[in-house]
Amino acid sequence: MLATLKELIQINPLYSEEIKLFLNRSNLDDPGRLADFAAGLTSADGQELQKVLESFDVRRRIDLVLVLLKKELEVTRLHTKITKKIEEKISSQQREFFLREQLKAIKKELGLEKDAKTSEIEKFEERLKGLKLNDDAQRTVTEEIEKLKLLDTASPEYHVTRSYLDWLDHSPVGKVQQGLLQPRQGPAHPRP
């Protein structure tokens, strides 16, 4: 039982404080008391702990506690292994994210790359600039582009504004005024 306790302390140092407190108040000469203490360290359910307390035979009590300690040791090992894997994965993802952000910043600083939002806004400005719009329509387009510059790309309003500008670009309004499309005339055949 002591070997298992030592192994548990090595994996999870939190147990060492509790053992130090126990040793300051008692000694290892009382195996029944040690078994009760060790059972208290485990995450066993109430029924399993009750079996330990109901066992008056010290040898049987120690055997029951040893089974509980072994379970606790396995659970602690598994928990440590999973935690380590998660930390490694998060660390790897954080490192990759940091490096990507650094690369973006360097490219932007060197003028090699614009962020996607800036490129998209410039494309809209270029495409919509060619449309011949009345003053109200031109003012609306300008306001929408300015709004797009201020919004975060993750914002739903950004996507609505972007879709609106895309619709304006593809709508026949400005293209009719440019002569790219012919305005729709009345029916092909006059009505009798």
Secondary structure, DSSP 8 states (H G I E B T S, - for coil): -HHHHHHHHHH-THHHHHHHHHHHH--TT-HHHHHHHHHHHS---HHHHHHHHH--SHHHHHHHHHHHHHHHHHHHHHHHHHHHHHHHHHHHHHHHHHHHHHHHHHHHHHTS---HHHHHHHHHHHHHHTS---HHHHHHHHHHHHHHHHS-TTSHHHHHHHHHHHHHHHSHHHHHHHTSS----S-SS---
